[in-house]
Amino acid sequence: MRKVSDIVVPRCYFERRDTPTELKLHVFADASLNAMCASAYIRAKFPDNTAEAVFVVGKARVAPMKQLTVPKLELQSAVIACRLLDLIKKEHDWTFDKVFLWSDSTTVLQWIRSSHKKHPVFVANRLGEILESTSVDQWRYVPTDQNPADCGTRGLTVEELNKSHWISGPRFLLKNEKKWPADISIIVEPEEDTNEQRECDQRTSDELGALQLFLTNNPSDCLD
């Protein structure tokens, strides 16, 4: 506990007196079997064409006692990221020129990009909330080693925290957008949830078949 005082978070976002010419908000999401986390940063561009990235807020939650698969936990962390985004917009007077949301889960990105398809209830409900406040094109892929939200899913000592990018944000935010992590094309359906969907469709088909058989054998019941 004594070393906690070594952690320093600047009180002001920017110490410079000149006004930023551009403000972009970046929210990162990640999850493990132990925890789910989201962290947010503002990237500001100044008149001299330099950029700064500052920590806004982070939020971590312990994974539910009912064990979920990692993809579903990652999806829940994306929900946390959206809620954090809404909170930041509500509490700031600034208008952000652009908003980015980042995840290192290809499964989550695949779900978001295929929201028009039929998904299991758990996935569909969370996709609905995610797409209420964000759009598909705002979501991008980030490698795990460049995802600051990863810090909140595994826990760090004070020494590790000071050396991490939790407070400073990922270094690529200081670079030109062309040098940010390249997005990826996702085509493969998640096997686990595809099987789950097949089982659901099969149960629905069996129930409809049983109902049709009952009505065929008991036509008088339909007239009562």
Secondary structure by P-SEA (a helix, b strand, c coil): ccccccbbbbcccccccccccbbbbbbbbcccccccbbbbbbbbbccccbbbbbbcbbbbbccccccccaaaaaaaaaaaaaaaaaaaaaaccccccbbbbbbccaaaaaaaaaccccccaaaaaaaaaaacccccccbbbbcccccccccccccccaaaaaaccccccccccccccccccbbbbbccccaaaaaaaaaaaaaaaaaaaaaaaaaaaccccccc
